[in-house]
Amino acid sequence: MKTMVLRDILRQLLRGMGVATLLLVAACSQQAPNYVFSPEHIEILKHSGPTVVKLGSFSAADRAEGAAKLTARSVTLLSPYGDYPGYLKEALRQELTEAGKLTPNAEIEISGVMTKNDLDASGIITGDGELAARITVKRGGATLFDKPVVAKTTWDSSFVGAIAIPRAVAEYPRLVSEFVSTLLRDPDFLSAIK
């Protein structure tokens, strides 16, 4: 009788450990939040002139940090758009589409090569992120714009992972939006897409 009770307790304990292990494994990776366009960016693009553009390739430089996946402490963030160069392309696609500036047969093409993509949630007071890419604008074979663009953000973090990790995850779309803002504030870029 005592043996049966011990077996039942052991079974329940193992079952509980199995569930806890599955929850832990599931928590080790998650999808990054989707990008949402900015009304401010739409206004800038609408006033940039009548020209329409298309998007070319967006890729990662060799050994670009964070291009395939991001980590925030113990959590791996997967891009909802395949990879992180794809995330950047999707952000620009949304902004240009909402502004009425995107068409597949445009003469002007915007492309990019991601060189850095980082979320640092290790700080106990603040977290920070950095996104860098070389953006190129071409018309036919002529290069109109070819520059590195860098965006950085900081946010309140915590020593406690249960607070720090969700905050870092939520900050990623803001980092990408800051990258788009930096690009749109560059007068050379705006001149290139006119």
PASE-587464 format. One record per residue (C-alpha): x, y, z; residue number from 1. Coordinates in nm, 2 decimals. Layout:
! residues N
@x:X&y:Y&z:Z&seq:NUM
...
***
This chain:
! residues 194
@x:0.00&y:0.00&z:0.00&seq:1
@x:0.28&y:0.24&z:0.10&seq:2
@x:0.46&y:0.15&z:-0.23&seq:3
@x:0.15&y:0.23&z:-0.44&seq:4
@x:0.11&y:0.57&z:-0.27&seq:5
@x:0.48&y:0.65&z:-0.33&seq:6
@x:0.45&y:0.55&z:-0.70&seq:7
@x:0.14&y:0.77&z:-0.74&seq:8
@x:0.33&y:1.06&z:-0.58&seq:9
@x:0.63&y:1.00&z:-0.79&seq:10
@x:0.42&y:0.98&z:-1.11&seq:11
@x:0.24&y:1.31&z:-1.03&seq:12
@x:0.58&y:1.47&z:-0.95&seq:13
@x:0.73&y:1.35&z:-1.28&seq:14
@x:0.42&y:1.47&z:-1.47&seq:15
@x:0.45&y:1.81&z:-1.30&seq:16
@x:0.82&y:1.83&z:-1.39&seq:17
@x:0.74&y:1.74&z:-1.75&seq:18
@x:0.49&y:2.02&z:-1.77&seq:19
@x:0.73&y:2.26&z:-1.61&seq:20
@x:1.00&y:2.16&z:-1.85&seq:21
@x:0.77&y:2.21&z:-2.15&seq:22
@x:0.68&y:2.56&z:-2.02&seq:23
@x:1.05&y:2.64&z:-1.97&seq:24
@x:1.14&y:2.53&z:-2.32&seq:25
@x:0.85&y:2.72&z:-2.47&seq:26
@x:0.95&y:3.03&z:-2.28&seq:27
@x:1.31&y:3.01&z:-2.42&seq:28
@x:1.20&y:3.13&z:-2.77&seq:29
@x:0.92&y:3.36&z:-2.88&seq:30
@x:0.82&y:3.57&z:-3.18&seq:31
@x:0.92&y:3.93&z:-3.18&seq:32
@x:0.62&y:4.18&z:-3.19&seq:33
@x:0.50&y:4.28&z:-3.54&seq:34
@x:0.60&y:4.62&z:-3.67&seq:35
@x:0.33&y:4.89&z:-3.69&seq:36
@x:0.38&y:5.19&z:-3.91&seq:37
@x:0.40&y:5.54&z:-3.77&seq:38
@x:0.17&y:5.83&z:-3.87&seq:39
@x:0.46&y:6.07&z:-3.83&seq:40
@x:0.66&y:5.87&z:-4.09&seq:41
@x:0.37&y:5.86&z:-4.32&seq:42
@x:0.34&y:6.24&z:-4.31&seq:43
@x:0.71&y:6.28&z:-4.39&seq:44
@x:0.69&y:6.05&z:-4.68&seq:45
@x:0.37&y:6.21&z:-4.82&seq:46
@x:0.55&y:6.54&z:-4.82&seq:47
@x:0.87&y:6.41&z:-4.98&seq:48
@x:0.75&y:6.46&z:-5.34&seq:49
@x:0.55&y:6.27&z:-5.60&seq:50
@x:0.80&y:6.00&z:-5.67&seq:51
@x:0.72&y:5.63&z:-5.60&seq:52
@x:0.98&y:5.37&z:-5.51&seq:53
@x:1.02&y:4.99&z:-5.48&seq:54
@x:1.20&y:4.78&z:-5.23&seq:55
@x:1.50&y:4.56&z:-5.34&seq:56
@x:1.68&y:4.31&z:-5.14&seq:57
@x:1.75&y:4.33&z:-4.76&seq:58
@x:2.02&y:4.10&z:-4.63&seq:59
@x:2.27&y:4.07&z:-4.35&seq:60
@x:2.64&y:4.14&z:-4.37&seq:61
@x:2.86&y:3.85&z:-4.31&seq:62
@x:2.86&y:3.78&z:-3.94&seq:63
@x:2.62&y:4.06&z:-3.87&seq:64
@x:2.53&y:4.05&z:-3.50&seq:65
@x:2.16&y:3.96&z:-3.44&seq:66
@x:2.05&y:3.93&z:-3.80&seq:67
@x:1.92&y:3.58&z:-3.78&seq:68
@x:1.79&y:3.59&z:-3.42&seq:69
@x:1.79&y:3.82&z:-3.12&seq:70
@x:1.83&y:3.73&z:-2.76&seq:71
@x:1.70&y:3.91&z:-2.45&seq:72
@x:1.87&y:3.73&z:-2.16&seq:73
@x:1.76&y:3.37&z:-2.19&seq:74
@x:1.48&y:3.43&z:-2.45&seq:75
@x:1.55&y:3.40&z:-2.82&seq:76
@x:1.33&y:3.63&z:-3.03&seq:77
@x:1.24&y:3.51&z:-3.38&seq:78
@x:1.14&y:3.75&z:-3.65&seq:79
@x:0.78&y:3.73&z:-3.77&seq:80
@x:0.91&y:3.82&z:-4.11&seq:81
@x:1.16&y:3.53&z:-4.16&seq:82
@x:1.48&y:3.71&z:-4.04&seq:83
@x:1.57&y:4.06&z:-3.91&seq:84
@x:1.67&y:4.21&z:-4.25&seq:85
@x:1.31&y:4.09&z:-4.35&seq:86
@x:1.18&y:4.28&z:-4.04&seq:87
@x:1.35&y:4.60&z:-4.15&seq:88
@x:1.21&y:4.55&z:-4.51&seq:89
@x:0.86&y:4.50&z:-4.37&seq:90
@x:0.89&y:4.82&z:-4.17&seq:91
@x:0.98&y:5.02&z:-4.48&seq:92
@x:0.71&y:4.84&z:-4.68&seq:93
@x:0.44&y:4.94&z:-4.43&seq:94
@x:0.56&y:5.30&z:-4.41&seq:95
@x:0.59&y:5.34&z:-4.79&seq:96
@x:0.26&y:5.16&z:-4.86&seq:97
@x:0.06&y:5.37&z:-4.61&seq:98
@x:0.21&y:5.69&z:-4.77&seq:99
@x:0.12&y:5.58&z:-5.12&seq:100
@x:0.49&y:5.57&z:-5.23&seq:101
@x:0.54&y:5.20&z:-5.30&seq:102
@x:0.49&y:5.03&z:-5.64&seq:103
@x:0.67&y:4.72&z:-5.78&seq:104
@x:0.76&y:4.89&z:-6.12&seq:105
@x:0.92&y:5.21&z:-5.98&seq:106
@x:1.25&y:5.32&z:-6.12&seq:107
@x:1.39&y:5.41&z:-5.77&seq:108
@x:1.49&y:5.11&z:-5.56&seq:109
@x:1.57&y:5.10&z:-5.19&seq:110
@x:1.78&y:4.81&z:-5.05&seq:111
@x:1.97&y:4.74&z:-4.73&seq:112
@x:2.24&y:4.53&z:-4.57&seq:113
@x:2.20&y:4.49&z:-4.19&seq:114
@x:2.52&y:4.52&z:-4.00&seq:115
@x:2.40&y:4.51&z:-3.64&seq:116
@x:2.09&y:4.42&z:-3.46&seq:117
@x:2.11&y:4.41&z:-3.08&seq:118
@x:1.88&y:4.41&z:-2.77&seq:119
@x:2.07&y:4.42&z:-2.44&seq:120
@x:1.84&y:4.33&z:-2.15&seq:121
@x:2.13&y:4.25&z:-1.91&seq:122
@x:2.13&y:4.59&z:-1.74&seq:123
@x:1.97&y:4.61&z:-1.40&seq:124
@x:1.85&y:4.97&z:-1.44&seq:125
@x:1.84&y:5.03&z:-1.82&seq:126
@x:1.83&y:4.82&z:-2.13&seq:127
@x:1.95&y:4.94&z:-2.47&seq:128
@x:1.92&y:4.84&z:-2.83&seq:129
@x:2.11&y:4.92&z:-3.15&seq:130
@x:2.02&y:4.86&z:-3.52&seq:131
@x:2.25&y:4.95&z:-3.80&seq:132
@x:2.22&y:4.89&z:-4.18&seq:133
@x:2.37&y:5.03&z:-4.49&seq:134
@x:2.09&y:5.17&z:-4.70&seq:135
@x:2.12&y:5.22&z:-5.08&seq:136
@x:1.89&y:5.40&z:-5.31&seq:137
@x:1.94&y:5.35&z:-5.69&seq:138
@x:1.77&y:5.47&z:-6.00&seq:139
@x:1.86&y:5.24&z:-6.29&seq:140
@x:2.22&y:5.16&z:-6.23&seq:141
@x:2.31&y:5.50&z:-6.07&seq:142
@x:2.35&y:5.51&z:-5.69&seq:143
@x:2.17&y:5.81&z:-5.54&seq:144
@x:2.22&y:5.73&z:-5.17&seq:145
@x:2.46&y:5.48&z:-5.00&seq:146
@x:2.51&y:5.54&z:-4.62&seq:147
@x:2.52&y:5.35&z:-4.30&seq:148
@x:2.22&y:5.43&z:-4.08&seq:149
@x:2.23&y:5.37&z:-3.70&seq:150
@x:1.95&y:5.39&z:-3.44&seq:151
@x:1.98&y:5.34&z:-3.07&seq:152
@x:1.72&y:5.32&z:-2.79&seq:153
@x:1.72&y:5.28&z:-2.42&seq:154
@x:1.45&y:5.19&z:-2.17&seq:155
@x:1.39&y:5.12&z:-1.80&seq:156
@x:1.50&y:4.76&z:-1.72&seq:157
@x:1.52&y:4.55&z:-1.41&seq:158
@x:1.74&y:4.30&z:-1.23&seq:159
@x:1.43&y:4.07&z:-1.24&seq:160
@x:1.42&y:3.88&z:-1.56&seq:161
@x:1.04&y:3.85&z:-1.55&seq:162
@x:1.03&y:4.23&z:-1.59&seq:163
@x:1.34&y:4.29&z:-1.80&seq:164
@x:1.27&y:4.04&z:-2.07&seq:165
@x:0.92&y:4.15&z:-2.17&seq:166
@x:1.03&y:4.51&z:-2.16&seq:167
@x:1.32&y:4.44&z:-2.40&seq:168
@x:1.09&y:4.24&z:-2.63&seq:169
@x:0.83&y:4.52&z:-2.64&seq:170
@x:1.11&y:4.77&z:-2.73&seq:171
@x:1.22&y:4.60&z:-3.05&seq:172
@x:0.95&y:4.76&z:-3.28&seq:173
@x:1.04&y:5.10&z:-3.12&seq:174
@x:1.41&y:5.04&z:-3.21&seq:175
@x:1.31&y:4.97&z:-3.58&seq:176
@x:1.08&y:5.28&z:-3.58&seq:177
@x:1.37&y:5.49&z:-3.45&seq:178
@x:1.58&y:5.35&z:-3.74&seq:179
@x:1.31&y:5.45&z:-3.99&seq:180
@x:1.30&y:5.80&z:-3.83&seq:181
@x:1.67&y:5.84&z:-3.85&seq:182
@x:1.66&y:5.74&z:-4.22&seq:183
@x:1.37&y:5.98&z:-4.29&seq:184
@x:1.55&y:6.27&z:-4.11&seq:185
@x:1.85&y:6.23&z:-4.35&seq:186
@x:1.81&y:6.51&z:-4.62&seq:187
@x:2.03&y:6.31&z:-4.86&seq:188
@x:1.78&y:6.01&z:-4.84&seq:189
@x:1.48&y:6.24&z:-4.89&seq:190
@x:1.65&y:6.40&z:-5.19&seq:191
@x:1.73&y:6.05&z:-5.33&seq:192
@x:1.37&y:5.94&z:-5.33&seq:193
@x:1.24&y:6.26&z:-5.49&seq:194
***
